[in-house]
Amino acid sequence: MEKLNKFTKFFRKIYYQTFVESFKGKLTYNFPQNYHRWDLIEYLIEKNNYSDYLEIGCDQDQLFSKIRINNKKGVDPVSGGNIRKTSDDFFQANDEMFDIIFIDGLHTYDQVKKDILNSVDCLKENGIILVHDCMPDSLSKQAVPRYRMIWNGDVWKAITDLRQKEDLEIFTCEMDQGIGVIKKNKNSSILNLNKPINNLKFRDYYTNYKEYLRVISLEEFKKIF
Ligand SMILES: C[S@@+](CC[C@H](N)C(=O)[O-])C[C@H]1O[C@@H](n2cnc3c(N)ncnc32)[C@H](O)[C@@H]1O
């Protein structure tokens, strides 16, 4: 994970709030306290009899070490997992197909969008892609470049952008920092944005996140998947 000294944090914060956006609103979410990303993944593996798991961004294997499945690959250029590469380098060389892919690498819009589209290309027909950190509660948690340690980045923008595509069915489950859920199915609720994706600010997310991300509860998730 990127190390930030206090000067970098300070200057990035001032830069962001002066030149990009300053907004004080804070969101409160209903994330279940006792149900985590590994519980959701275990649920999906058991329900669908999945055998091939890919994780992008593993850090200290907080998640990777808990996954029980026949075949698991964890990609991280720095630590954890079992493949020491960036996601771009991994996907360029990869010819394996996966049932379930958990994306949690670099939390910037461009990189997450690339990770999702590359994942779609190596996802089996009944497979599923999960994307961590889709629901920041404040401006500072989503600012890019990062200026605080607890950080979701602007992953929400990648989900919002791809919600406009006809061939991906996307929801976001309200749990564990917001988990994007993507299947290779026809989009049953195409998002119509009224401004270009690059002009969206946290203020827009704050007002429209339920529609942008197509937020569902864990109970709703389990009825659909
Ligand atoms: C938030 S941590 C992952 C946490 C872990 N998946 C979990 O569930 O607890 C993000 C990780 O992404 C890795 N990372 C950063 N850039 C990356 C890239 N381009 N490709 C793959 N991983 C990347 C970092 O090294 C870091 O370990």
The ligand as an ORCA input file, in Angstrom:
! r2SCAN-3c Opt
* xyz 0 1
  C      -6.685     -2.496     -0.384
  S      -5.313     -3.520     -0.663
  C      -6.053     -5.104     -0.949
  C      -6.754     -5.686      0.229
  C      -7.266     -7.110      0.152
  N      -7.820     -7.465     -1.142
  C      -8.345     -7.325      1.198
  O      -9.451     -7.733      0.861
  O      -8.083     -7.053      2.366
  C      -4.793     -2.999     -2.241
  C      -3.617     -3.750     -2.804
  O      -3.555     -3.471     -4.193
  C      -2.228     -3.548     -4.595
  N      -2.053     -2.871     -5.870
  C      -1.737     -1.572     -6.110
  N      -1.633     -1.354     -7.424
  C      -1.907     -2.536     -8.039
  C      -1.952     -2.962     -9.392
  N      -1.706     -2.104    -10.392
  N      -2.263     -4.252     -9.651
  C      -2.534     -5.120     -8.653
  N      -2.500     -4.769     -7.349
  C      -2.192     -3.504     -7.048
  C      -1.447     -2.911     -3.438
  O      -0.101     -3.350     -3.445
  C      -2.256     -3.373     -2.232
  O      -1.648     -4.494     -1.631
*
